[in-house]
């Protein structure tokens, strides 16, 4: 009889344990993982900005100041570095969410130049962002996926005071927040180590192309003001063959000459100092002739045109950077 009772009690105990284990496993999971998610759910590939809080009375960009005991290094208007337009990669749990816009970097250090207090930084910044209601999208280490890690390592920006960005190192977890304010969207990445704390805050804004087509009207205006128009016409590399964009500019020159039948132009080619002087002179001359004959083919009388090449003899800027060299590679329309 005792044996039967003992077996029954053992069965009841095992059943109760399994039931408790089943109930415990059905608890809902947190929406913000502390470690990278391994799935590929569509819901985590983007941010639903309709669900991101719109904060009020939090001040102006960059919204964060230094707590007592810390300071923002090289601070100017509350920022260590500022970029009018940049891109930033944001890890949102199992995917990289790319944003673009104006970027501010706040590099925190000890206010008296002593050892950096990482715990003070973390407690101050994270508590503040949570208190104002910013939504924490992710907090944890770098993801395990190497492609995602490589994207996050692109978060490295060189400014006036050095280069900073997300660091892939031990004991340096990071967090990603999102919020809205004043009709604008913001992404924040926070990371610290034993030496420094960083906040990377971006005001999202889609890139707007501000370069306008160099029109016939603008060419006429420049010629009236300075006697010439400076054009950056696209040719094939080391050749005098017009590229499609270059053909569009030639079409504008044609419109200029058609609208101004008494206008005569000297088409003058220029290069940078790459290569020999002889090669550059020939290349610049060939390109000037290409433009002239393209205009003649459209019906412009060649008596109104002449072509010349000057190689690298008349640079606009010193040929010491790639940007300056690009400026020196040009065609000028000079009024005769």
N, C-alpha and C positions, 0 to 999 in steps of 0.2 A: 504493500500500500504506500509506504514512504517513498519507494522508488518511483511509483506512478506519479505521485504529487511532485517530486523533484523534476521529472521530465516535463510535466505540464508547466511548471514555473519557468523552466529554461526556455521553452517554446514561446511563452508570453513575453519574456525579456527580449529575445531575438526579434520578435515581431515589432515590439515597441521601438527598438533601436533603428530598424529599417524604416519605420514610419517617420521617426524624427529626422533621419537622414534625407528622406524624400522631401519633407517639408522644407528643410534648410536649403536644398538645392533649387527650390523654386523661387527664391527671393530674387527680385529684379536687380539687374546689373546697373552700375552707375553709368550715366550718359557720357561722362568725361573720363576716359581711361587714363590711369596713371602710367600705363605702359602702352606701347604702340599696338593698335589693333591689327589682327592678322587677316581679317576678312577683306572683301572688296565691295562692300555694300554701296549702292549708288547714293544712298543718303549721306554718306560721309565724303563724297568726292567734291562737294561744293558746300558753300555756306548759304543757308537760307536767311537772307538779311531781314525778312519779315519777322523772324523769330529773335533777332538781335535787339537788345534793349536800346531805346533812345534816351540817353542820359540828359539831365538838366542841371544847370548851375554848377558846372565843373570847371569853369574858366575857359581859357583859350589854349590852343595848340602850343606846347606839347602836353598840357594838362597835368604834368607831374613835376614836383619840385623836390629838392633834396631834404631829407629828414635831418633832425638835429644830430650832429656827429659826423655827417657825410656832406660832401659837396660835389657839384657837377664840374668835372675837369674842363678847362678851357671854355667856360660857360660864356655864351653870347646869345642873348635873348632866350635863355633857359636851355640851350642846346650846346653839346660839345661839337657836333658836326651837323650840317644841313645840306640836303641835296634837293634841288627844285623838282627833279624828276629822276626816279629810280624804280627798280623792280625788287620785290622781296618774296622769297619762298616761305610759305607758312605750312607747318605740319599740323594737320587737323585730326589726327587720330589714326588714319590708315592711308592718307593720301596727301599729296603736296598741292596746296592752293596758292597759285601765283597771283600777286597783286602788283599794281603800279600806281605811282603817284609821288607826292612829296614825302621825303623821308627825313626824320629827325633822329639823331643818336644822342643819348644821354649816358655818359660814362661817369659812374660814381666812384669816388675815392674818399679816403679819410679826410676830414676837414682840417686836420692839423698835420697831415703828411705822415701819420703813423700807419701801423699795419691795418689793412682793410678788414672791417668787421662784416663778414659775409652774412652772419645770422641777422644782424641789424638790417642790412639791406633787404634780405629776403622777407623778413617779417614786415618791414615798413612798406615795401612796394606791393607785395601780394595782398596784404591786408587792405591797403588803400584801393587797389583795383577791385577787390571784392566788395568793399564798402560802397563805392560809388555805383556799383551795379554792372560793371563790365562783365561780359560772359566769358568764362574760362572755357576755351575750346580744347586745350590739351595741356597736360603737365607731366613731364617725365624725361626720359633719356632720349638720345638719338634713336631713330627706328633701326631695326635690324636689316631691313632691305637696303642693299648697297646702292641701288639706283636712287632711292629716296635720300639716302645719306649724301650722295654726290650732289643732288639738287640743293639740299640744305647748306652744303658747304659753299655754294655760290653766294650765300649771304655774307659777303665780305666786301666792305666798302672803304676806299681810300679817300680821305678828306685832307683838310689843311693840317691836321695834327697827327696823322698816322692812319693806319688801317685797323678796322675792327669789324667784328661780325660774330656769327654763331660759331662756337668752338666745339669740335667733336673731341671731347676729352672726358676722363672719369671724374666723378664728383662735380659735374657741372650740368645738372639737369636744366631744362628750360621750360617756359610756359608760353602759351599763345592765348591772347585775349582778343575779343572783338566788341565794338560798341558803335553806336551812332550818336551824333551830336550836331545840332544846327543844320540838319539836312545832309550831313556828310558821313561817310563811313570810315572807320579806323580799325587797323590791325596793329596789335602790340606783341612783340616778342621780348621776353625777359630772360636773362641768364646771368649767373654769377659764378665766380670761383673764389679761391682764397685771396686773390690779388685785386679783383675789381668786379663791379656789377654793371651790367649794361641793359638799357632799355632802348629798343628799336621801335619807333612808332611811325606808322605810315598813314597819311590821309589819302584815301583812294581817289584816283582821278584817271580816267582813260586818256591815253595820249592823244593830243590834238596836233595835227600837222599844221604848222604855221608857215612853211615855205610855200610861197606862191609862184605860179608860173611866171617866168620873166617875159612879160607881154610886149607886143609892139609899142604900146602906149608908154610903158616904162622905159623901153630903149630910147624912144623919142625924147622923153623927159630928161634922161641922163645925157643924151647927146646935146640937147639944148643947154644944159647946165655946165657940162664939163668938156664938151666936144667929142666925147666918146662913150661907148657902152661896153662894159666888161662882161663877157659871157663865159660860162664854164660848160662847154659843149662836150658831150660824151662821144669819144672815139674808141675804137677797139685798141687794146693795149699795144703800144709801140707801132700803131698803124694809123692811117689817115681815113679809115672807114668809119662812117657815121653809125652810131648806135641809134636805136629807136627814139630815145629821149633827145638825142642830138638832132634828129630829123624834125622833131617838133619845134625846136628852137629855130632851125632854119626856116620853118614855115612862118614863124613870127617875124623873122628878118624880111621875108618876102612880103608879109603884110605891111611892115614898116615902109618898105620901098614903094609898094603899090600906093599907099596912102599919101606918100610924099614924093611925087614924081620928079622934083628938082633935087632931091637928096642924092649925093654921091658919097660912096664909102670906100675906105681902105680897110680891107679885112686882114688883120695882122695876127699871126700865130705866135704863141709863146710856150715854152716848156720849163720844167724845173731843171736842176743841174745834174740829174741822173744820166750817165752815159757821156760820150765824147761831145765836144762842142760841134764837130762836123755833123754828127748824127742828129743832134738836137736841132741844128739849123735847118737841115733837110726835112725833118719830121714836122717842124712848125710851119715851114713853107708848104709842104704837101697838104697839111690840114687846112691852111688858109685857102689854098686852091680848091680843095674839096668843097668848102663852103661856097666859094665864088661860083664854081661850075654847077653846083646844085641849084643856086639861085638863077643862073643862066638857063638851066633846063626848065625852070618854072616860067621863064619868059622875061626875066630882067635883062635889059641891055647891058652887055659887058662894058660899054663905054662909061657906065656909071660906077664901075667897080674896078678895084685892083687888089692884088693879093701880095703879101710879103710875110716872111718868116724871120724871127729874131732869136730863135733858140732860147737859151737861158740868159741872154744879155741884159734883159730888163725885168728883173724880178720885182714883184710887188712887196714881197717879204723875204727875209733871210731863209735860205733853204736848209734850215736846221731841224725841222720837224716834218712829219708826214702831213700834218695839217697845213703847214706853210707851203709845202711843195704842191699840195692840191690847189692852193690859191694861185700859185704861179703858173699852173697848167691852164691856159685860158686862150680865148680868141677875143680880140678887141675890134670893135667897129669904130673907126676914126673918121670923122667928117672931113671930106676933102673940100 
